[in-house]
């Protein structure tokens, strides 16, 4: 699943970038809720730096990744 922190007004750009990266998952974007509240709901330790992603291990452990995701970073172990 992908959650974009961009506005829904940027939906076409978000979908184009995900397609360019080959991401094939459900994708969501922020709604009208305050961005700070949504960031806290995603990760209470997140200070709002973007871009932000999370890698999940098979056991459920989550590792935050800050910075632009390219294909190499997506495929890294």
Secondary structure as the mmCIF struct_conf table of DSSP 4:
data_model
#
loop_
_struct_conf.conf_type_id
_struct_conf.id
_struct_conf.beg_label_comp_id
_struct_conf.beg_label_asym_id
_struct_conf.beg_label_seq_id
_struct_conf.end_label_comp_id
_struct_conf.end_label_asym_id
_struct_conf.end_label_seq_id
STRN STRN1 UNK A 2 UNK A 4
BEND BEND1 UNK A 6 UNK A 6
HELX_RH_3T_P HELX_RH_3T_P1 UNK A 8 UNK A 10
HELX_RH_AL_P HELX_RH_AL_P1 UNK A 11 UNK A 21
TURN_TY1_P TURN_TY1_P1 UNK A 22 UNK A 22
BEND BEND2 UNK A 25 UNK A 25
STRN STRN2 UNK A 27 UNK A 29
BEND BEND3 UNK A 32 UNK A 33
HELX_RH_AL_P HELX_RH_AL_P2 UNK A 35 UNK A 42
TURN_TY1_P TURN_TY1_P2 UNK A 44 UNK A 45
BEND BEND4 UNK A 50 UNK A 51
STRN STRN3 UNK A 52 UNK A 56
TURN_TY1_P TURN_TY1_P3 UNK A 58 UNK A 59
BEND BEND5 UNK A 60 UNK A 60
STRN STRN4 UNK A 62 UNK A 66
BEND BEND6 UNK A 67 UNK A 67
HELX_RH_AL_P HELX_RH_AL_P3 UNK A 71 UNK A 75
#
